[in-house]
C-alpha cells in the first residue's frame, strides 16, 4: 500500500507502508478473517464477522499471541475505559 504525504505545498512524496496480514480464526465459530495493523503490537477487542461474538486479541511483533472469548459486558466496559482515556489524553505538542 502506498500513501501520498504532503510535506510542503506543491511537492508530494510517496511513502510505502508495509502491511503484514494476520489470519485470525474466531474462537467461537472458526471463521477466518485477515487483519492488517499499522503498529506491530496490538491488544484489544475484535468481533467476528460471521457469528458476531466478541474476543480479545493480543498481537506482538505482527504475530498473534492470544485470542480469548469476551462477553458483551466486558466489551462495553473496555469501550468505556478507552473513551475515558481519549477524553483525558493530553494533546501532543508537535
PDB file of N, CA, C and O in Angstrom:
ATOM      1  N   UNK A   1       0.852  -1.163   0.000  1.00  0.00           N
ATOM      2  CA  UNK A   1       0.000   0.000   0.000  1.00  0.00           C
ATOM      3  C   UNK A   1       0.895   1.223   0.000  1.00  0.00           C
ATOM      4  O   UNK A   1       1.915   1.250   0.689  1.00  0.00           O
ATOM      5  N   UNK A   2       0.522   2.229  -0.764  1.00  0.00           N
ATOM      6  CA  UNK A   2       1.286   3.468  -0.736  1.00  0.00           C
ATOM      7  C   UNK A   2       0.357   4.613  -0.380  1.00  0.00           C
ATOM      8  O   UNK A   2      -0.834   4.598  -0.691  1.00  0.00           O
ATOM      9  N   UNK A   3       0.928   5.593   0.272  1.00  0.00           N
ATOM     10  CA  UNK A   3       0.175   6.740   0.750  1.00  0.00           C
ATOM     11  C   UNK A   3       0.892   7.994   0.291  1.00  0.00           C
ATOM     12  O   UNK A   3       2.119   8.067   0.344  1.00  0.00           O
ATOM     13  N   UNK A   4       0.143   8.966  -0.153  1.00  0.00           N
ATOM     14  CA  UNK A   4       0.747  10.237  -0.543  1.00  0.00           C
ATOM     15  C   UNK A   4       0.817  11.154   0.678  1.00  0.00           C
ATOM     16  O   UNK A   4      -0.176  11.354   1.378  1.00  0.00           O
ATOM     17  N   UNK A   5       1.982  11.694   0.914  1.00  0.00           N
ATOM     18  CA  UNK A   5       2.211  12.592   2.035  1.00  0.00           C
ATOM     19  C   UNK A   5       2.539  13.965   1.460  1.00  0.00           C
ATOM     20  O   UNK A   5       3.325  14.079   0.520  1.00  0.00           O
ATOM     21  N   UNK A   6       1.943  14.990   2.021  1.00  0.00           N
ATOM     22  CA  UNK A   6       2.161  16.341   1.507  1.00  0.00           C
ATOM     23  C   UNK A   6       2.990  17.149   2.500  1.00  0.00           C
ATOM     24  O   UNK A   6       2.425  17.832   3.354  1.00  0.00           O
ATOM     25  N   UNK A   7       4.327  17.086   2.406  1.00  0.00           N
ATOM     26  CA  UNK A   7       5.174  17.803   3.350  1.00  0.00           C
ATOM     27  C   UNK A   7       5.209  19.315   3.113  1.00  0.00           C
ATOM     28  O   UNK A   7       5.333  20.083   4.067  1.00  0.00           O
ATOM     29  N   UNK A   8       5.102  19.746   1.866  1.00  0.00           N
ATOM     30  CA  UNK A   8       5.066  21.178   1.561  1.00  0.00           C
ATOM     31  C   UNK A   8       4.138  21.388   0.366  1.00  0.00           C
ATOM     32  O   UNK A   8       3.824  20.439  -0.353  1.00  0.00           O
ATOM     33  N   UNK A   9       3.715  22.584   0.160  1.00  0.00           N
ATOM     34  CA  UNK A   9       2.633  22.918  -0.775  1.00  0.00           C
ATOM     35  C   UNK A   9       2.632  22.149  -2.098  1.00  0.00           C
ATOM     36  O   UNK A   9       1.782  21.272  -2.248  1.00  0.00           O
ATOM     37  N   UNK A  10       3.507  22.403  -3.061  1.00  0.00           N
ATOM     38  CA  UNK A  10       3.350  21.730  -4.350  1.00  0.00           C
ATOM     39  C   UNK A  10       4.012  20.360  -4.452  1.00  0.00           C
ATOM     40  O   UNK A  10       3.860  19.682  -5.469  1.00  0.00           O
ATOM     41  N   UNK A  11       4.729  19.947  -3.443  1.00  0.00           N
ATOM     42  CA  UNK A  11       5.514  18.713  -3.520  1.00  0.00           C
ATOM     43  C   UNK A  11       4.789  17.550  -2.847  1.00  0.00           C
ATOM     44  O   UNK A  11       4.282  17.689  -1.734  1.00  0.00           O
ATOM     45  N   UNK A  12       4.743  16.406  -3.525  1.00  0.00           N
ATOM     46  CA  UNK A  12       4.157  15.199  -2.952  1.00  0.00           C
ATOM     47  C   UNK A  12       5.225  14.129  -2.871  1.00  0.00           C
ATOM     48  O   UNK A  12       6.112  14.052  -3.721  1.00  0.00           O
ATOM     49  N   UNK A  13       5.133  13.311  -1.846  1.00  0.00           N
ATOM     50  CA  UNK A  13       6.051  12.191  -1.666  1.00  0.00           C
ATOM     51  C   UNK A  13       5.236  10.931  -1.553  1.00  0.00           C
ATOM     52  O   UNK A  13       4.139  10.950  -0.994  1.00  0.00           O
ATOM     53  N   UNK A  14       5.740   9.855  -2.063  1.00  0.00           N
ATOM     54  CA  UNK A  14       5.064   8.576  -1.897  1.00  0.00           C
ATOM     55  C   UNK A  14       5.795   7.790  -0.832  1.00  0.00           C
ATOM     56  O   UNK A  14       7.010   7.611  -0.905  1.00  0.00           O
ATOM     57  N   UNK A  15       5.059   7.323   0.154  1.00  0.00           N
ATOM     58  CA  UNK A  15       5.628   6.593   1.275  1.00  0.00           C
ATOM     59  C   UNK A  15       5.061   5.179   1.253  1.00  0.00           C
ATOM     60  O   UNK A  15       3.851   4.997   1.115  1.00  0.00           O
ATOM     61  N   UNK A  16       5.906   4.205   1.383  1.00  0.00           N
ATOM     62  CA  UNK A  16       5.469   2.810   1.422  1.00  0.00           C
ATOM     63  C   UNK A  16       5.210   2.402   2.860  1.00  0.00           C
ATOM     64  O   UNK A  16       6.028   2.639   3.749  1.00  0.00           O
ATOM     65  N   UNK A  17       4.060   1.788   3.071  1.00  0.00           N
ATOM     66  CA  UNK A  17       3.718   1.261   4.390  1.00  0.00           C
ATOM     67  C   UNK A  17       3.644  -0.247   4.255  1.00  0.00           C
ATOM     68  O   UNK A  17       2.867  -0.772   3.458  1.00  0.00           O
ATOM     69  N   UNK A  18       4.447  -0.931   5.029  1.00  0.00           N
ATOM     70  CA  UNK A  18       4.432  -2.383   4.984  1.00  0.00           C
ATOM     71  C   UNK A  18       3.267  -2.875   5.823  1.00  0.00           C
ATOM     72  O   UNK A  18       3.137  -2.524   6.995  1.00  0.00           O
ATOM     73  N   UNK A  19       2.431  -3.682   5.214  1.00  0.00           N
ATOM     74  CA  UNK A  19       1.282  -4.202   5.953  1.00  0.00           C
ATOM     75  C   UNK A  19       1.329  -5.731   5.933  1.00  0.00           C
ATOM     76  O   UNK A  19       1.053  -6.362   4.913  1.00  0.00           O
ATOM     77  N   UNK A  20       1.677  -6.298   7.053  1.00  0.00           N
ATOM     78  CA  UNK A  20       1.709  -7.739   7.195  1.00  0.00           C
ATOM     79  C   UNK A  20       0.313  -8.205   7.563  1.00  0.00           C
ATOM     80  O   UNK A  20      -0.284  -7.704   8.516  1.00  0.00           O
ATOM     81  N   UNK A  21      -0.203  -9.154   6.815  1.00  0.00           N
ATOM     82  CA  UNK A  21      -1.534  -9.679   7.066  1.00  0.00           C
ATOM     83  C   UNK A  21      -1.457 -10.769   8.134  1.00  0.00           C
ATOM     84  O   UNK A  21      -0.562 -11.614   8.127  1.00  0.00           O
ATOM     85  N   UNK A  22      -2.418 -10.722   9.045  1.00  0.00           N
ATOM     86  CA  UNK A  22      -2.525 -11.714  10.105  1.00  0.00           C
ATOM     87  C   UNK A  22      -3.838 -12.455   9.883  1.00  0.00           C
ATOM     88  O   UNK A  22      -4.886 -11.830   9.721  1.00  0.00           O
ATOM     89  N   UNK A  23      -3.785 -13.769   9.876  1.00  0.00           N
ATOM     90  CA  UNK A  23      -5.007 -14.558   9.759  1.00  0.00           C
ATOM     91  C   UNK A  23      -5.478 -14.882  11.163  1.00  0.00           C
ATOM     92  O   UNK A  23      -4.726 -15.404  11.986  1.00  0.00           O
ATOM     93  N   UNK A  24      -6.735 -14.562  11.420  1.00  0.00           N
ATOM     94  CA  UNK A  24      -7.328 -14.741  12.734  1.00  0.00           C
ATOM     95  C   UNK A  24      -8.501 -15.706  12.606  1.00  0.00           C
ATOM     96  O   UNK A  24      -9.335 -15.564  11.712  1.00  0.00           O
ATOM     97  N   UNK A  25      -8.562 -16.679  13.493  1.00  0.00           N
ATOM     98  CA  UNK A  25      -9.644 -17.647  13.494  1.00  0.00           C
ATOM     99  C   UNK A  25     -10.515 -17.402  14.719  1.00  0.00           C
ATOM    100  O   UNK A  25     -10.013 -17.377  15.842  1.00  0.00           O
ATOM    101  N   UNK A  26     -11.823 -17.219  14.511  1.00  0.00           N
ATOM    102  CA  UNK A  26     -12.752 -16.958  15.605  1.00  0.00           C
ATOM    103  C   UNK A  26     -12.756 -18.142  16.572  1.00  0.00           C
ATOM    104  O   UNK A  26     -12.910 -19.284  16.140  1.00  0.00           O
ATOM    105  N   UNK A  27     -12.591 -17.890  17.867  1.00  0.00           N
ATOM    106  CA  UNK A  27     -12.593 -18.994  18.835  1.00  0.00           C
ATOM    107  C   UNK A  27     -13.980 -19.621  19.011  1.00  0.00           C
ATOM    108  O   UNK A  27     -14.098 -20.716  19.562  1.00  0.00           O
ATOM    109  N   UNK A  28     -15.017 -18.940  18.551  1.00  0.00           N
ATOM    110  CA  UNK A  28     -16.378 -19.447  18.704  1.00  0.00           C
ATOM    111  C   UNK A  28     -16.816 -20.294  17.508  1.00  0.00           C
ATOM    112  O   UNK A  28     -17.224 -21.441  17.684  1.00  0.00           O
ATOM    113  N   UNK A  29     -16.737 -19.740  16.287  1.00  0.00           N
ATOM    114  CA  UNK A  29     -17.270 -20.444  15.114  1.00  0.00           C
ATOM    115  C   UNK A  29     -16.197 -20.914  14.141  1.00  0.00           C
ATOM    116  O   UNK A  29     -16.497 -21.683  13.228  1.00  0.00           O
ATOM    117  N   UNK A  30     -14.956 -20.470  14.313  1.00  0.00           N
ATOM    118  CA  UNK A  30     -13.867 -20.900  13.446  1.00  0.00           C
ATOM    119  C   UNK A  30     -13.734 -20.114  12.152  1.00  0.00           C
ATOM    120  O   UNK A  30     -12.880 -20.443  11.329  1.00  0.00           O
ATOM    121  N   UNK A  31     -14.548 -19.086  11.945  1.00  0.00           N
ATOM    122  CA  UNK A  31     -14.453 -18.270  10.725  1.00  0.00           C
ATOM    123  C   UNK A  31     -13.117 -17.546  10.701  1.00  0.00           C
ATOM    124  O   UNK A  31     -12.658 -17.029  11.719  1.00  0.00           O
ATOM    125  N   UNK A  32     -12.500 -17.515   9.529  1.00  0.00           N
ATOM    126  CA  UNK A  32     -11.215 -16.847   9.384  1.00  0.00           C
ATOM    127  C   UNK A  32     -11.396 -15.438   8.842  1.00  0.00           C
ATOM    128  O   UNK A  32     -12.265 -15.180   8.009  1.00  0.00           O
ATOM    129  N   UNK A  33     -10.563 -14.537   9.328  1.00  0.00           N
ATOM    130  CA  UNK A  33     -10.517 -13.178   8.792  1.00  0.00           C
ATOM    131  C   UNK A  33      -9.061 -12.758   8.722  1.00  0.00           C
ATOM    132  O   UNK A  33      -8.225 -13.243   9.483  1.00  0.00           O
ATOM    133  N   UNK A  34      -8.771 -11.865   7.815  1.00  0.00           N
ATOM    134  CA  UNK A  34      -7.410 -11.359   7.661  1.00  0.00           C
ATOM    135  C   UNK A  34      -7.379  -9.925   8.147  1.00  0.00           C
ATOM    136  O   UNK A  34      -8.248  -9.121   7.810  1.00  0.00           O
ATOM    137  N   UNK A  35      -6.362  -9.613   8.948  1.00  0.00           N
ATOM    138  CA  UNK A  35      -6.220  -8.289   9.539  1.00  0.00           C
ATOM    139  C   UNK A  35      -4.854  -7.709   9.189  1.00  0.00           C
ATOM    140  O   UNK A  35      -3.895  -8.437   8.933  1.00  0.00           O
ATOM    141  N   UNK A  36      -4.794  -6.403   9.185  1.00  0.00           N
ATOM    142  CA  UNK A  36      -3.543  -5.703   8.988  1.00  0.00           C
ATOM    143  C   UNK A  36      -3.550  -4.492   9.909  1.00  0.00           C
ATOM    144  O   UNK A  36      -4.532  -3.751   9.953  1.00  0.00           O
ATOM    145  N   UNK A  37      -2.471  -4.288  10.637  1.00  0.00           N
ATOM    146  CA  UNK A  37      -2.368  -3.176  11.571  1.00  0.00           C
ATOM    147  C   UNK A  37      -1.198  -2.287  11.192  1.00  0.00           C
ATOM    148  O   UNK A  37      -0.225  -2.750  10.596  1.00  0.00           O
ATOM    149  N   UNK A  38      -1.291  -1.019  11.534  1.00  0.00           N
ATOM    150  CA  UNK A  38      -0.197  -0.088  11.292  1.00  0.00           C
ATOM    151  C   UNK A  38       0.945  -0.393  12.248  1.00  0.00           C
ATOM    152  O   UNK A  38       2.108  -0.420  11.846  1.00  0.00           O
ATOM    153  N   UNK A  39       0.617  -0.623  13.508  1.00  0.00           N
ATOM    154  CA  UNK A  39       1.616  -0.939  14.523  1.00  0.00           C
ATOM    155  C   UNK A  39       1.862  -2.449  14.560  1.00  0.00           C
ATOM    156  O   UNK A  39       1.001  -3.228  14.152  1.00  0.00           O
ATOM    157  N   UNK A  40       3.024  -2.856  15.044  1.00  0.00           N
ATOM    158  CA  UNK A  40       3.353  -4.284  15.136  1.00  0.00           C
ATOM    159  C   UNK A  40       2.737  -4.942  16.355  1.00  0.00           C
ATOM    160  O   UNK A  40       2.627  -6.167  16.409  1.00  0.00           O
ATOM    161  N   UNK A  41       2.331  -4.135  17.345  1.00  0.00           N
ATOM    162  CA  UNK A  41       1.742  -4.660  18.568  1.00  0.00           C
ATOM    163  C   UNK A  41       0.332  -4.113  18.732  1.00  0.00           C
ATOM    164  O   UNK A  41       0.066  -2.953  18.417  1.00  0.00           O
ATOM    165  N   UNK A  42      -0.568  -4.954  19.225  1.00  0.00           N
ATOM    166  CA  UNK A  42      -1.951  -4.541  19.448  1.00  0.00           C
ATOM    167  C   UNK A  42      -2.568  -5.449  20.502  1.00  0.00           C
ATOM    168  O   UNK A  42      -2.366  -6.664  20.484  1.00  0.00           O
ATOM    169  N   UNK A  43      -3.317  -4.858  21.414  1.00  0.00           N
ATOM    170  CA  UNK A  43      -4.127  -5.609  22.371  1.00  0.00           C
ATOM    171  C   UNK A  43      -5.480  -4.924  22.383  1.00  0.00           C
ATOM    172  O   UNK A  43      -5.571  -3.718  22.612  1.00  0.00           O
ATOM    173  N   UNK A  44      -6.527  -5.690  22.138  1.00  0.00           N
ATOM    174  CA  UNK A  44      -7.844  -5.082  22.160  1.00  0.00           C
ATOM    175  C   UNK A  44      -8.918  -6.018  21.650  1.00  0.00           C
ATOM    176  O   UNK A  44      -8.652  -7.166  21.293  1.00  0.00           O
ATOM    177  N   UNK A  45     -10.128  -5.509  21.623  1.00  0.00           N
ATOM    178  CA  UNK A  45     -11.267  -6.337  21.231  1.00  0.00           C
ATOM    179  C   UNK A  45     -11.418  -6.452  19.718  1.00  0.00           C
ATOM    180  O   UNK A  45     -10.994  -5.575  18.965  1.00  0.00           O
ATOM    181  N   UNK A  46     -12.022  -7.535  19.300  1.00  0.00           N
ATOM    182  CA  UNK A  46     -12.424  -7.774  17.906  1.00  0.00           C
ATOM    183  C   UNK A  46     -13.793  -8.422  17.954  1.00  0.00           C
ATOM    184  O   UNK A  46     -14.211  -8.961  18.978  1.00  0.00           O
ATOM    185  N   UNK A  47     -14.474  -8.359  16.842  1.00  0.00           N
ATOM    186  CA  UNK A  47     -15.778  -9.003  16.731  1.00  0.00           C
ATOM    187  C   UNK A  47     -15.775  -9.838  15.468  1.00  0.00           C
ATOM    188  O   UNK A  47     -15.352  -9.375  14.409  1.00  0.00           O
ATOM    189  N   UNK A  48     -16.243 -11.060  15.579  1.00  0.00           N
ATOM    190  CA  UNK A  48     -16.278 -11.963  14.430  1.00  0.00           C
ATOM    191  C   UNK A  48     -17.280 -11.454  13.401  1.00  0.00           C
ATOM    192  O   UNK A  48     -18.393 -11.055  13.743  1.00  0.00           O
ATOM    193  N   UNK A  49     -16.872 -11.473  12.147  1.00  0.00           N
ATOM    194  CA  UNK A  49     -17.739 -11.008  11.068  1.00  0.00           C
ATOM    195  C   UNK A  49     -18.889 -11.976  10.816  1.00  0.00           C
ATOM    196  O   UNK A  49     -19.914 -11.594  10.251  1.00  0.00           O
ATOM    197  N   UNK A  50     -18.722 -13.222  11.233  1.00  0.00           N
ATOM    198  CA  UNK A  50     -19.730 -14.240  10.933  1.00  0.00           C
ATOM    199  C   UNK A  50     -20.717 -14.451  12.085  1.00  0.00           C
ATOM    200  O   UNK A  50     -21.924 -14.303  11.896  1.00  0.00           O
ATOM    201  N   UNK A  51     -20.220 -14.791  13.264  1.00  0.00           N
ATOM    202  CA  UNK A  51     -21.110 -15.100  14.392  1.00  0.00           C
ATOM    203  C   UNK A  51     -21.337 -13.900  15.314  1.00  0.00           C
ATOM    204  O   UNK A  51     -22.190 -13.951  16.200  1.00  0.00           O
ATOM    205  N   UNK A  52     -20.579 -12.826  15.110  1.00  0.00           N
ATOM    206  CA  UNK A  52     -20.697 -11.570  15.870  1.00  0.00           C
ATOM    207  C   UNK A  52     -20.320 -11.691  17.341  1.00  0.00           C
ATOM    208  O   UNK A  52     -20.675 -10.823  18.138  1.00  0.00           O
ATOM    209  N   UNK A  53     -19.609 -12.748  17.715  1.00  0.00           N
ATOM    210  CA  UNK A  53     -19.121 -12.880  19.082  1.00  0.00           C
ATOM    211  C   UNK A  53     -17.892 -11.994  19.262  1.00  0.00           C
ATOM    212  O   UNK A  53     -17.144 -11.754  18.313  1.00  0.00           O
ATOM    213  N   UNK A  54     -17.690 -11.513  20.483  1.00  0.00           N
ATOM    214  CA  UNK A  54     -16.540 -10.682  20.814  1.00  0.00           C
ATOM    215  C   UNK A  54     -15.401 -11.545  21.341  1.00  0.00           C
ATOM    216  O   UNK A  54     -15.628 -12.591  21.950  1.00  0.00           O
ATOM    217  N   UNK A  55     -14.171 -11.094  21.100  1.00  0.00           N
ATOM    218  CA  UNK A  55     -12.996 -11.725  21.690  1.00  0.00           C
ATOM    219  C   UNK A  55     -11.888 -10.692  21.776  1.00  0.00           C
ATOM    220  O   UNK A  55     -11.912  -9.684  21.070  1.00  0.00           O
ATOM    221  N   UNK A  56     -10.924 -10.944  22.636  1.00  0.00           N
ATOM    222  CA  UNK A  56      -9.776 -10.066  22.811  1.00  0.00           C
ATOM    223  C   UNK A  56      -8.581 -10.712  22.136  1.00  0.00           C
ATOM    224  O   UNK A  56      -8.304 -11.895  22.332  1.00  0.00           O
ATOM    225  N   UNK A  57      -7.877  -9.921  21.337  1.00  0.00           N
ATOM    226  CA  UNK A  57      -6.676 -10.445  20.690  1.00  0.00           C
ATOM    227  C   UNK A  57      -5.453  -9.704  21.197  1.00  0.00           C
ATOM    228  O   UNK A  57      -5.522  -8.537  21.584  1.00  0.00           O
ATOM    229  N   UNK A  58      -4.336 -10.410  21.184  1.00  0.00           N
ATOM    230  CA  UNK A  58      -3.051  -9.821  21.554  1.00  0.00           C
ATOM    231  C   UNK A  58      -2.070 -10.152  20.438  1.00  0.00           C
ATOM    232  O   UNK A  58      -1.815 -11.318  20.138  1.00  0.00           O
ATOM    233  N   UNK A  59      -1.521  -9.098  19.828  1.00  0.00           N
ATOM    234  CA  UNK A  59      -0.561  -9.264  18.740  1.00  0.00           C
ATOM    235  C   UNK A  59       0.743  -8.605  19.169  1.00  0.00           C
ATOM    236  O   UNK A  59       0.758  -7.449  19.590  1.00  0.00           O
ATOM    237  N   UNK A  60       1.825  -9.347  19.058  1.00  0.00           N
ATOM    238  CA  UNK A  60       3.158  -8.830  19.364  1.00  0.00           C
ATOM    239  C   UNK A  60       4.050  -9.083  18.164  1.00  0.00           C
ATOM    240  O   UNK A  60       4.147 -10.210  17.677  1.00  0.00           O
ATOM    241  N   UNK A  61       4.699  -8.038  17.692  1.00  0.00           N
ATOM    242  CA  UNK A  61       5.615  -8.130  16.566  1.00  0.00           C
ATOM    243  C   UNK A  61       4.952  -8.815  15.361  1.00  0.00           C
ATOM    244  O   UNK A  61       5.538  -9.697  14.734  1.00  0.00           O
ATOM    245  N   UNK A  62       3.721  -8.392  15.051  1.00  0.00           N
ATOM    246  CA  UNK A  62       2.919  -8.919  13.936  1.00  0.00           C
ATOM    247  C   UNK A  62       2.626 -10.411  14.045  1.00  0.00           C
ATOM    248  O   UNK A  62       2.424 -11.080  13.031  1.00  0.00           O
ATOM    249  N   UNK A  63       2.603 -10.931  15.256  1.00  0.00           N
ATOM    250  CA  UNK A  63       2.301 -12.346  15.471  1.00  0.00           C
ATOM    251  C   UNK A  63       1.198 -12.471  16.513  1.00  0.00           C
ATOM    252  O   UNK A  63       1.280 -11.880  17.589  1.00  0.00           O
ATOM    253  N   UNK A  64       0.166 -13.244  16.186  1.00  0.00           N
ATOM    254  CA  UNK A  64      -0.946 -13.443  17.110  1.00  0.00           C
ATOM    255  C   UNK A  64      -0.473 -14.272  18.295  1.00  0.00           C
ATOM    256  O   UNK A  64      -0.006 -15.399  18.128  1.00  0.00           O
ATOM    257  N   UNK A  65      -0.599 -13.702  19.505  1.00  0.00           N
ATOM    258  CA  UNK A  65      -0.173 -14.383  20.726  1.00  0.00           C
ATOM    259  C   UNK A  65      -1.340 -15.012  21.468  1.00  0.00           C
ATOM    260  O   UNK A  65      -1.193 -16.089  22.046  1.00  0.00           O
ATOM    261  N   UNK A  66      -2.521 -14.347  21.463  1.00  0.00           N
ATOM    262  CA  UNK A  66      -3.677 -14.919  22.141  1.00  0.00           C
ATOM    263  C   UNK A  66      -4.970 -14.398  21.529  1.00  0.00           C
ATOM    264  O   UNK A  66      -5.019 -13.322  20.934  1.00  0.00           O
ATOM    265  N   UNK A  67      -6.007 -15.198  21.698  1.00  0.00           N
ATOM    266  CA  UNK A  67      -7.336 -14.870  21.208  1.00  0.00           C
ATOM    267  C   UNK A  67      -8.322 -15.496  22.195  1.00  0.00           C
ATOM    268  O   UNK A  67      -8.529 -16.709  22.188  1.00  0.00           O
ATOM    269  N   UNK A  68      -8.928 -14.659  23.044  1.00  0.00           N
ATOM    270  CA  UNK A  68      -9.777 -15.145  24.122  1.00  0.00           C
ATOM    271  C   UNK A  68     -11.207 -14.631  23.970  1.00  0.00           C
ATOM    272  O   UNK A  68     -11.400 -13.473  23.598  1.00  0.00           O
ATOM    273  N   UNK A  69     -12.211 -15.462  24.248  1.00  0.00           N
ATOM    274  CA  UNK A  69     -13.599 -15.002  24.200  1.00  0.00           C
ATOM    275  C   UNK A  69     -13.823 -13.823  25.150  1.00  0.00           C
ATOM    276  O   UNK A  69     -13.144 -13.700  26.170  1.00  0.00           O
ATOM    277  N   UNK A  70     -14.779 -12.963  24.806  1.00  0.00           N
ATOM    278  CA  UNK A  70     -15.053 -11.749  25.560  1.00  0.00           C
ATOM    279  C   UNK A  70     -16.568 -11.558  25.629  1.00  0.00           C
ATOM    280  O   UNK A  70     -17.250 -11.615  24.606  1.00  0.00           O
ATOM    281  N   UNK A  71     -17.087 -11.334  26.823  1.00  0.00           N
ATOM    282  CA  UNK A  71     -18.534 -11.133  26.970  1.00  0.00           C
ATOM    283  C   UNK A  71     -18.929  -9.738  26.489  1.00  0.00           C
ATOM    284  O   UNK A  71     -18.089  -8.842  26.410  1.00  0.00           O
ATOM    285  N   UNK A  72     -20.200  -9.562  26.172  1.00  0.00           N
ATOM    286  CA  UNK A  72     -20.724  -8.262  25.750  1.00  0.00           C
ATOM    287  C   UNK A  72     -20.471  -7.212  26.829  1.00  0.00           C
ATOM    288  O   UNK A  72     -20.106  -6.077  26.521  1.00  0.00           O
ATOM    289  N   UNK A  73     -20.662  -7.588  28.090  1.00  0.00           N
ATOM    290  CA  UNK A  73     -20.466  -6.658  29.200  1.00  0.00           C
ATOM    291  C   UNK A  73     -19.010  -6.213  29.312  1.00  0.00           C
ATOM    292  O   UNK A  73     -18.723  -5.034  29.519  1.00  0.00           O
ATOM    293  N   UNK A  74     -18.100  -7.170  29.174  1.00  0.00           N
ATOM    294  CA  UNK A  74     -16.681  -6.846  29.258  1.00  0.00           C
ATOM    295  C   UNK A  74     -16.268  -5.961  28.082  1.00  0.00           C
ATOM    296  O   UNK A  74     -15.478  -5.031  28.247  1.00  0.00           O
ATOM    297  N   UNK A  75     -16.802  -6.252  26.899  1.00  0.00           N
ATOM    298  CA  UNK A  75     -16.512  -5.434  25.729  1.00  0.00           C
ATOM    299  C   UNK A  75     -16.966  -3.989  25.972  1.00  0.00           C
ATOM    300  O   UNK A  75     -16.211  -3.052  25.713  1.00  0.00           O
ATOM    301  N   UNK A  76     -18.170  -3.811  26.458  1.00  0.00           N
ATOM    302  CA  UNK A  76     -18.699  -2.469  26.731  1.00  0.00           C
ATOM    303  C   UNK A  76     -17.863  -1.748  27.791  1.00  0.00           C
ATOM    304  O   UNK A  76     -17.633  -0.543  27.689  1.00  0.00           O
ATOM    305  N   UNK A  77     -17.409  -2.486  28.805  1.00  0.00           N
ATOM    306  CA  UNK A  77     -16.559  -1.899  29.839  1.00  0.00           C
ATOM    307  C   UNK A  77     -15.232  -1.431  29.242  1.00  0.00           C
ATOM    308  O   UNK A  77     -14.751  -0.347  29.572  1.00  0.00           O
ATOM    309  N   UNK A  78     -14.641  -2.241  28.367  1.00  0.00           N
ATOM    310  CA  UNK A  78     -13.392  -1.852  27.711  1.00  0.00           C
ATOM    311  C   UNK A  78     -13.587  -0.605  26.850  1.00  0.00           C
ATOM    312  O   UNK A  78     -12.715   0.263  26.809  1.00  0.00           O
ATOM    313  N   UNK A  79     -14.726  -0.513  26.162  1.00  0.00           N
ATOM    314  CA  UNK A  79     -15.013   0.645  25.324  1.00  0.00           C
ATOM    315  C   UNK A  79     -15.147   1.910  26.180  1.00  0.00           C
ATOM    316  O   UNK A  79     -14.675   2.979  25.793  1.00  0.00           O
ATOM    317  N   UNK A  80     -15.787   1.781  27.331  1.00  0.00           N
ATOM    318  CA  UNK A  80     -15.924   2.922  28.238  1.00  0.00           C
ATOM    319  C   UNK A  80     -14.564   3.392  28.740  1.00  0.00           C
ATOM    320  O   UNK A  80     -14.307   4.594  28.814  1.00  0.00           O
ATOM    321  N   UNK A  81     -13.706   2.461  29.079  1.00  0.00           N
ATOM    322  CA  UNK A  81     -12.363   2.794  29.555  1.00  0.00           C
ATOM    323  C   UNK A  81     -11.582   3.524  28.464  1.00  0.00           C
ATOM    324  O   UNK A  81     -10.931   4.532  28.738  1.00  0.00           O
ATOM    325  N   UNK A  82     -11.642   3.020  27.227  1.00  0.00           N
ATOM    326  CA  UNK A  82     -10.936   3.662  26.120  1.00  0.00           C
ATOM    327  C   UNK A  82     -11.477   5.069  25.858  1.00  0.00           C
ATOM    328  O   UNK A  82     -10.711   5.984  25.556  1.00  0.00           O
ATOM    329  N   UNK A  83     -12.796   5.240  25.973  1.00  0.00           N
ATOM    330  CA  UNK A  83     -13.393   6.560  25.774  1.00  0.00           C
ATOM    331  C   UNK A  83     -12.913   7.539  26.837  1.00  0.00           C
ATOM    332  O   UNK A  83     -12.638   8.700  26.534  1.00  0.00           O
ATOM    333  N   UNK A  84     -12.810   7.079  28.074  1.00  0.00           N
ATOM    334  CA  UNK A  84     -12.299   7.940  29.148  1.00  0.00           C
ATOM    335  C   UNK A  84     -10.832   8.299  28.926  1.00  0.00           C
ATOM    336  O   UNK A  84     -10.432   9.443  29.144  1.00  0.00           O
ATOM    337  N   UNK A  85     -10.037   7.333  28.498  1.00  0.00           N
ATOM    338  CA  UNK A  85      -8.624   7.610  28.210  1.00  0.00           C
ATOM    339  C   UNK A  85      -8.504   8.674  27.129  1.00  0.00           C
ATOM    340  O   UNK A  85      -7.700   9.599  27.243  1.00  0.00           O
ATOM    341  N   UNK A  86      -9.313   8.536  26.073  1.00  0.00           N
ATOM    342  CA  UNK A  86      -9.267   9.504  24.973  1.00  0.00           C
ATOM    343  C   UNK A  86      -9.715  10.880  25.434  1.00  0.00           C
ATOM    344  O   UNK A  86      -9.180  11.894  24.988  1.00  0.00           O
ATOM    345  N   UNK A  87     -10.690  10.917  26.321  1.00  0.00           N
ATOM    346  CA  UNK A  87     -11.221  12.184  26.813  1.00  0.00           C
ATOM    347  C   UNK A  87     -10.180  12.970  27.612  1.00  0.00           C
ATOM    348  O   UNK A  87     -10.083  14.192  27.497  1.00  0.00           O
ATOM    349  N   UNK A  88      -9.406  12.248  28.422  1.00  0.00           N
ATOM    350  CA  UNK A  88      -8.452  12.911  29.298  1.00  0.00           C
ATOM    351  C   UNK A  88      -7.018  12.894  28.771  1.00  0.00           C
ATOM    352  O   UNK A  88      -6.096  13.325  29.462  1.00  0.00           O
ATOM    353  N   UNK A  89      -6.834  12.401  27.561  1.00  0.00           N
ATOM    354  CA  UNK A  89      -5.494  12.366  26.964  1.00  0.00           C
ATOM    355  C   UNK A  89      -5.039  13.792  26.651  1.00  0.00           C
ATOM    356  O   UNK A  89      -5.783  14.592  26.084  1.00  0.00           O
ATOM    357  N   UNK A  90      -3.811  14.079  27.032  1.00  0.00           N
ATOM    358  CA  UNK A  90      -3.260  15.406  26.775  1.00  0.00           C
ATOM    359  C   UNK A  90      -2.921  15.507  25.288  1.00  0.00           C
ATOM    360  O   UNK A  90      -2.386  14.561  24.711  1.00  0.00           O
ATOM    361  N   UNK A  91      -3.225  16.634  24.672  1.00  0.00           N
ATOM    362  CA  UNK A  91      -2.869  16.809  23.263  1.00  0.00           C
ATOM    363  C   UNK A  91      -1.354  16.843  23.116  1.00  0.00           C
ATOM    364  O   UNK A  91      -0.645  17.391  23.959  1.00  0.00           O
ATOM    365  N   UNK A  92      -0.869  16.246  22.026  1.00  0.00           N
ATOM    366  CA  UNK A  92       0.586  16.234  21.813  1.00  0.00           C
ATOM    367  C   UNK A  92       1.036  17.607  21.370  1.00  0.00           C
ATOM    368  O   UNK A  92       0.277  18.344  20.739  1.00  0.00           O
ATOM    369  N   UNK A  93       2.262  17.951  21.696  1.00  0.00           N
ATOM    370  CA  UNK A  93       2.817  19.275  21.356  1.00  0.00           C
ATOM    371  C   UNK A  93       3.752  19.156  20.166  1.00  0.00           C
ATOM    372  O   UNK A  93       4.939  19.467  20.253  1.00  0.00           O
ATOM    373  N   UNK A  94       3.188  18.694  19.040  1.00  0.00           N
ATOM    374  CA  UNK A  94       4.005  18.549  17.813  1.00  0.00           C
ATOM    375  C   UNK A  94       4.204  19.855  17.116  1.00  0.00           C
ATOM    376  O   UNK A  94       4.863  19.906  16.077  1.00  0.00           O
TER     377      UNK A  94
END
